[in-house]
């Protein structure tokens, strides 16, 4: 091949590659699988977006910057699945909020999310924070320290990667295909994960299997946790987080998740119950300390844990293969239907507890003892109604402890 023809060949090849790259970017840009560009939103084409499996924090931050929400919801997957910003409980603010919950994250992520919003000039009037007891636990045996390799990506690399990468193309191709898929993993414009994939698993496997699988995973994790100490620095981080939020004059609503009663029996079986009670007390103390520093701070803590009528919802048995639940996907994740009730309680906060099983108990230093009495009474009623659930958790930990002792 002569030099002129070779140069021409390279020029044509470069032009073809650049054209293909532009077409790929245009395709991702128009389909907009991560709801970042807003060029076109068409029913039956790209109105339904696939769930976020990467860059969750960055993408949700961009959504919040665009929406400039009047209230935000922070937390892990329990919050992302259960708390709907469009719930009727928000009244005039209905639809004016954003769910920033991210699965598998803890207090550090919530602090970062709130800090980045305030730096961008966005100061929501109400901040709802899902508090996760499990995040405050630490392993009984400290894992070996691992030096984290610094990221090789530039700070804004995610913007490029969400537009021009194989993963972005795959998500763009997936988007039109899931428009009518009732079992797809999706995310709504409000940040809520509608948990369609959870529903599909429950229909396919039955709720008994779903609950059982989650309980087994949780038990295996809980037996490795310290029964006497919390993770270092978590309460200090909570204190500083509350100070930062209250400094913006936001109304802060801390929510202790409405774990299913089975989850609480796992706390008991793992020997974590005393820590669970101590954790609530320390949360209340941190709130009181912040209010002492900032008397104008508006902070409430509401405890939705317990063994009441909602929490003690019966789990369909193996024989009830096609039976469903109303309030829970499994012991760790509640459905939007229950989340809407939680939001109603939180947004109409009262000093006293509501009448239906005292679901949603306001926590202060003055109500801690009454809250313990409430949960103890609920537990007796729940165990009488569902002895098999308590027996299952007890047997589960006997097996977990046996396996742990064998490993040692």
C-alpha positions in Angstrom: 0.0 0.0 0.0 1.5 3.3 -1.1 2.0 6.1 1.5 -0.9 8.3 0.2 -3.4 5.5 0.1 -2.2 4.3 3.6 -2.7 7.8 5.0 -6.1 8.0 3.4 -7.0 4.6 4.9 -6.1 5.9 8.4 -8.1 9.0 7.9 -11.2 7.1 6.9 -10.7 4.6 9.7 -10.4 7.5 12.2 -13.5 9.2 10.8 -15.5 5.9 11.0 -14.4 5.4 14.6 -15.2 8.9 15.6 -18.6 8.7 13.9 -19.3 5.4 15.8 -18.3 7.0 19.0 -20.6 10.0 18.3 -23.5 7.7 17.5 -22.9 5.7 20.7 -22.9 8.9 22.8 -26.0 10.2 20.9 -27.8 7.0 21.6 -27.0 7.0 25.3 -27.8 10.7 25.5 -31.2 10.4 23.9 -32.2 7.2 25.7 -30.8 8.7 29.0 -30.8 5.5 31.1 -29.7 7.4 34.2 -32.1 10.4 33.8 -29.2 12.9 33.6 -29.9 14.8 30.4 -33.7 15.1 30.0 -33.6 15.5 26.2 -36.5 13.2 25.6 -38.9 11.3 27.9 -41.4 9.1 26.0 -43.8 6.6 27.4 -43.0 3.1 26.1 -39.5 4.2 25.2 -37.5 5.6 28.1 -39.9 6.8 30.8 -39.0 3.9 33.0 -35.3 3.9 34.0 -33.2 0.9 35.1 -32.1 0.8 38.7 -28.7 2.3 39.5 -25.9 -0.2 39.9 -23.0 2.2 39.7 -22.3 5.9 40.5 -25.4 5.9 42.7 -24.2 8.7 44.9 -23.1 10.9 42.0 -26.2 10.3 39.9 -28.6 10.9 42.8 -26.7 14.1 43.6 -27.3 15.3 40.1 -30.9 14.5 40.3 -31.2 16.5 43.5 -29.4 19.4 42.0 -31.9 19.5 39.2 -34.9 19.1 41.4 -33.8 21.4 44.3 -36.0 19.4 46.7 -37.8 20.9 49.6 -37.1 17.7 51.6 -34.8 14.8 51.2 -34.7 11.2 52.5 -31.3 9.8 53.5 -30.6 6.2 54.3 -29.8 2.7 52.9 -31.9 0.3 50.9 -34.6 0.2 53.5 -35.2 3.9 52.9 -34.7 3.7 49.2 -37.4 1.0 48.9 -39.8 2.0 51.6 -40.0 5.8 51.8 -41.8 7.4 48.9 -41.4 11.2 48.5 -44.7 11.3 46.7 -46.6 9.9 49.7 -49.7 11.8 50.7 -48.2 12.3 54.2 -46.1 15.2 52.7 -49.2 17.3 52.0 -48.3 20.5 50.2 -44.8 19.2 49.8 -46.0 16.0 48.1 -43.7 15.3 45.1 -41.3 18.1 46.1 -38.8 15.8 47.7 -36.2 13.3 46.7 -35.1 9.9 48.0 -31.3 9.9 48.2 -31.2 6.4 49.8 -28.4 4.2 48.5 -28.2 0.4 49.3 -25.4 -0.8 51.5 -24.3 2.7 52.7 -24.2 4.1 56.2 -23.8 7.4 58.1 -20.7 8.5 56.1 -22.6 8.5 52.8 -25.5 10.4 54.3 -23.1 13.0 55.7 -21.3 13.3 52.4 -24.6 13.7 50.5 -26.0 16.4 52.7 -22.6 18.2 52.7 -22.4 18.3 48.9 -26.0 19.6 48.6 -25.4 22.4 51.0 -22.2 23.3 49.3 -24.2 23.6 46.1 -26.6 26.0 47.8 -29.4 23.6 48.3 -30.8 23.6 51.8 -33.9 21.3 52.2 -36.4 22.5 54.8 -36.9 18.9 56.0 -34.4 16.1 56.2 -35.6 12.5 57.0 -32.8 10.2 58.0 -33.2 6.4 58.4 -31.0 5.3 61.3 -29.5 1.8 60.9 -28.6 0.1 64.2 -26.5 -2.5 62.3 -24.2 0.2 60.9 -23.1 1.1 64.4 -21.9 -2.4 65.2 -18.4 -3.6 64.8 -16.9 -7.0 64.2 -15.9 -9.0 67.3 -12.6 -9.7 65.7 -11.2 -6.7 63.8 -10.5 -7.5 60.2 -6.9 -7.0 58.9 -6.3 -3.4 57.9 -6.3 -2.9 54.2 -4.8 0.1 52.5 -7.3 1.4 50.0 -5.8 2.1 46.6 -6.3 5.7 45.5 -8.8 6.0 42.7 -7.1 6.3 39.3 -10.2 8.3 37.9 -10.4 12.0 37.8 -13.2 13.5 40.0 -15.5 14.0 37.0 -14.7 10.8 35.2 -18.2 9.4 36.1 -19.8 12.0 33.8 -17.8 10.6 30.9 -18.3 7.0 31.9 -22.0 7.3 32.1 -22.1 8.7 28.6 -19.5 6.7 26.8 -18.8 3.1 28.1 -20.0 -0.4 27.5 -22.0 -0.4 30.7 -23.8 2.8 29.6 -24.6 1.3 26.2 -25.9 -1.9 27.9 -28.2 0.2 30.2 -29.4 2.3 27.2 -30.3 -0.9 25.3 -32.0 -2.3 28.4 -34.1 0.9 29.0 -36.6 0.4 26.1 -36.9 -3.3 27.0 -38.0 -2.8 30.6 -40.8 -0.3 29.9 -43.5 -2.9 30.6 -41.4 -5.4 32.6 -43.1 -5.8 36.0 -40.1 -7.7 37.4 -37.3 -5.3 36.3 -35.0 -3.5 38.7 -35.9 0.2 38.2 -35.7 3.6 39.8 -38.4 6.3 39.8 -37.8 10.0 39.2 -38.3 10.6 42.9 -35.4 8.3 43.7 -37.6 5.6 45.0 -36.8 2.0 44.2 -40.3 0.4 43.6 -38.8 -3.1 44.3 -40.4 -4.7 41.3 -37.6 -7.3 41.4 -38.3 -8.1 45.0 -41.9 -8.8 44.1 -40.8 -11.0 41.3 -38.6 -13.0 43.6 -41.4 -13.4 46.1 -43.8 -14.6 43.5 -41.3 -17.1 42.1 -39.9 -18.5 45.3 -42.6 -17.8 47.9 -42.3 -15.4 50.9 -41.2 -18.3 53.2 -38.1 -18.8 51.2 -37.4 -15.1 50.8 -37.7 -14.5 54.6 -35.7 -17.6 55.4 -32.9 -16.7 53.1 -32.6 -13.2 54.5 -32.7 -14.5 58.1 -29.9 -17.0 57.4 -27.7 -14.3 55.9 -28.4 -11.9 58.7 -27.7 -14.5 61.4 -24.4 -15.4 59.8 -23.4 -11.8 60.0 -24.7 -11.0 63.4 -22.7 -13.8 65.2 -19.5 -12.1 64.0 -20.4 -8.8 65.7 -19.2 -7.5 69.1 -21.8 -7.9 71.8 -20.3 -5.1 74.0 -19.0 -2.3 71.8 -20.0 0.0 69.0 -17.9 0.9 66.0 -15.4 3.7 66.8 -16.5 7.2 66.0 -20.0 6.6 64.8 -21.8 8.5 67.5 -19.4 11.4 67.1 -20.1 11.4 63.4 -23.9 11.4 64.2 -23.4 14.3 66.5 -21.5 16.3 63.9 -24.0 15.4 61.3 -26.9 16.7 63.5 -25.0 19.9 64.1 -24.4 20.4 60.4 -28.1 19.8 59.5 -29.4 22.0 62.4 -27.2 24.8 61.3 -29.2 25.1 58.1 -32.4 25.5 60.1 -33.7 22.2 58.6 -36.3 20.2 60.4 -34.6 16.9 61.2 -36.6 13.7 61.5 -34.6 10.6 62.6 -36.4 7.4 61.9 -35.5 4.0 63.5 -36.6 1.6 60.9 -39.7 -0.7 61.3 -37.8 -4.0 61.2 -40.0 -7.0 61.0 -40.3 -8.9 64.3 -38.2 -11.7 62.8 -35.2 -9.3 62.6 -35.6 -8.4 66.2 -35.6 -12.1 67.2 -32.3 -12.3 65.3 -30.9 -9.4 67.4 -31.9 -11.4 70.5 -30.5 -14.6 69.2 -27.1 -13.0 68.4 -26.9 -11.4 71.8 -27.3 -7.9 70.4 -30.5 -6.8 72.2 -28.7 -5.0 75.0 -26.7 -3.0 72.5 -29.9 -2.3 70.5 -31.4 -0.7 73.7 -28.1 1.1 74.5 -27.9 2.4 70.9 -31.3 4.1 71.1 -30.4 5.7 74.4 -27.2 7.1 72.9 -29.0 8.4 69.9 -31.4 10.3 72.2 -28.4 11.6 74.1 -26.7 12.9 71.0 -29.9 14.7 70.0 -30.1 16.3 73.4 -26.5 17.3 73.3 -27.0 19.0 69.9 -30.2 20.8 71.1 -28.2 22.1 74.1 -25.6 23.6 71.7 -28.3 24.9 69.4 -31.6 25.5 71.2 -33.4 26.3 68.0 -32.6 22.9 66.5 -35.7 21.0 65.4 -34.8 17.3 65.8 -37.1 14.4 66.5 -36.5 10.7 66.9 -39.2 8.2 66.2 -38.9 4.5 67.0 -40.8 2.2 64.6 -39.1 -1.0 65.8 -41.0 -3.4 68.0 -43.3 -6.4 67.9 -46.6 -4.6 67.2 -49.3 -5.5 64.7 -47.3 -4.2 61.7 -43.9 -5.6 62.7 -45.4 -9.0 63.7 -47.0 -9.6 60.3 -47.3 -13.3 59.8 -44.8 -14.9 57.4 -46.5 -17.2 54.9 -45.5 -20.8 55.5 -43.9 -23.1 52.9 -47.3 -24.6 52.3 -48.7 -21.1 51.6 -46.6 -20.9 48.4 -48.8 -18.3 46.7 -49.7 -16.2 49.8 -48.5 -12.7 50.0 -47.6 -10.1 52.7 -48.9 -6.6 53.0 -46.2 -4.8 54.9 -42.8 -6.6 54.3 -40.7 -8.0 51.5 -38.6 -9.8 54.1 -37.5 -9.1 57.7 -35.0 -6.4 56.6 -37.1 -4.5 54.0 -40.6 -3.1 54.4 -42.9 -2.3 51.6 -43.9 1.2 50.4 -47.4 0.6 52.0 -45.8 0.5 55.5 -43.3 3.2 54.5 -46.3 5.5 53.8 -47.6 4.9 57.3 -44.2 5.6 58.7 -44.1 8.9 56.8 -47.6 9.8 58.0 -46.4 9.3 61.6 -43.2 11.2 61.1 -44.8 14.2 59.3 -47.6 14.5 61.9 -45.3 14.2 64.9 -47.0 14.2 68.3 -45.6 13.9 71.8 -47.7 10.8 72.5 -47.7 7.5 70.7 -50.5 6.6 68.2 -53.2 4.2 69.3 -52.7 1.4 66.8 -50.1 -0.6 68.7 -48.1 2.5 69.5 -46.4 2.2 66.1 -44.0 5.1 65.9 -43.0 6.0 69.4 -41.4 9.5 69.9 -38.1 8.9 71.7 -36.7 11.3 74.3 -35.0 10.7 77.6 -38.4 10.9 79.2 -40.0 8.1 77.0 -37.1 5.6 76.8 -38.4 3.5 79.7 -42.0 3.5 78.4 -40.7 2.5 75.0 -38.9 -0.5 76.5 -42.1 -1.5 78.3 -44.1 -1.1 75.0 -41.7 -3.4 73.1 -41.7 -6.0 75.9 -45.5 -6.1 76.0 -45.6 -6.4 72.2 -43.1 -9.2 72.2 -45.2 -11.3 74.6 -48.2 -10.9 72.3 -46.2 -11.6 69.1 -44.6 -14.7 70.5 -48.0 -16.0 71.7 -49.4 -15.4 68.2 -46.3 -16.7 66.2 -44.3 -19.1 68.3 -42.9 -20.8 65.2 -41.1 -17.6 64.1 -39.3 -17.3 67.5 -38.4 -21.0 67.5 -37.0 -20.7 63.9 -34.7 -17.9 65.0 -33.5 -19.8 68.1 -32.7 -22.9 66.0 -31.0 -20.8 63.4 -28.6 -19.4 65.9 -27.9 -22.7 67.4 -26.7 -23.8 64.0 -24.8 -20.6 63.4 -22.9 -20.8 66.7 -22.1 -24.5 65.9 -20.6 -23.5 62.6 -18.7 -20.6 64.2 -17.2 -22.8 66.8 -16.1 -25.4 64.2 -14.3 -22.6 62.2 -12.4 -21.6 65.4 
